[in-house]
Amino acid sequence: MTLSELITELRFQLGGRQDITDAMLINYIYWTQRRLDVLVPLRETVGNSSKAVLANIWYTDTFTDLSNIEWVLYKDSAGVAKRKLDYKSEDELLLDYPKLELGLQNSGTPSFYARRGVLARGFQLLIAPPPRNDITILVHGRLRNTKLSNDDDTNVWTVEYPDLLIDGVKRYIETVNRNGEGTRELDAYIMDRARLIDIETASWEDPGWKQLQ
């Protein structure tokens, strides 16, 4: 299903509501697919994303293209992969490295990372200890689907699960309209579908995918 076909179907299911413009529907579709990217693990969206980190800096720029983290490693300035980083919660990391936020933490070989921010909205990674030299942080996980904008645009949701995407948009509209009952009903259906997809992908899914929050 293309974007234009998706909008046509949504308008049909919404009863031809004139108060919702195509631009509004495109935004609703975008925020719905971002939510689905977090809720539902799909093999098609697995990949890598990276950020450069300068010497003595203890955090990355914001990752906006990932909905899940499976593992994190760092590469040296020559692009050679050095080691995977171990996960700590943000509170644990700042407790173990209390001088980080003051910018007084001694640099060294990065060993740990923590996530700061919400997966659905974008996040930074905190690195400890800060690197002595410039490095690249590489994150392996699920990549977000890009925003649909052209009439013939498609992605994995519009092709493989258009009905789930449509119901997700309807759920988003119910939330905007503050219809608690409608939101709950659609939430229950969407979560049931998500569980079925999770079962379908269980044969390949790594336990690391269970970091969903």
C-alpha positions, 0 to 999 in steps of 0.5 A: 500500500502506498502513502496515497492509498493509505490516506484514501483507506484512512479517509474511508474508515474515518467516514470522510472527516473533513477536519483532518487534512492530508498533512495531519494524516501524514504526521499521524502516520509518522508518529504511529510508525515510530510507536510501532517501530518500538513495539514490534520487532521486525527482521527487516529493520535491523541495522547499524547507526553511528556517531562520532565522539571527540576525545574527553567527551562522555556523550554522543549526539542524539540517535533518532534513527533507532528504536531499539539497542541490541549492542554497542561498540566503539571504533578507534580513529582509524575505524578499527572496532575495539570492543563492545561496551557493557550496559549500565542504567544512567543512574548506575553509570553516574554513580560509578563515575560521579565526575562525568557531568562535571567534566572532570572524569579521567579519560581512558578506554570506554567500557560502559554505556548508558542510554539517556532519553526515550527510545520512541523520541530519540536518545543519547548514549553516555560513555564511561570512561570518556575516550582518550582519543576521538572514537566512533560509537556504533549501535546495532539495533532496529532502525526506524522507518523514514517518514512517508512524504510522496504519494508512492512512498512505502515502507515495511508497515505499509507493505506488510502490515497496513491494517496494523498501521491504519488501526494505529493511526485511528488509535492516535486520533482517539488519543488526540480526541481524548477518547479513553475508551476508543484508545483502550480498545484499539490498544488491546487489538494492537498489542494482540497483533504485536504479540503475534508478530513477536511469536512469528519472529521468535525463531530469530529474535535475540534476548537483547531485543527485550530492552524495550521500554 
